Amino acid sequence: MGANKVCFNCGSSSFVSDRSLGGKIVCSKCGSSSFKNKSSSFFKSKKLVILAIAIVIFIIII
């Protein structure tokens, strides 16, 4: 798997090939086989939402 994938359950980016499942790629921490693309964009992250809420609260207070 590429470095741009993360585990859907625990968020880890460490994967192994499980021989008992016929070489299927699984997460090495939780054993899940469901993955998602890592969001590298600042606008898609939760930090933007928190920042926007903080700015709105700051404007309301002033």
ABEGO torsion letter per residue (X at the ends): XBAABBBAAAGBABBBBBAAAGGBBBBAAAGBABBBBBBABAAABAAAAAAAAAAAAAAAAX
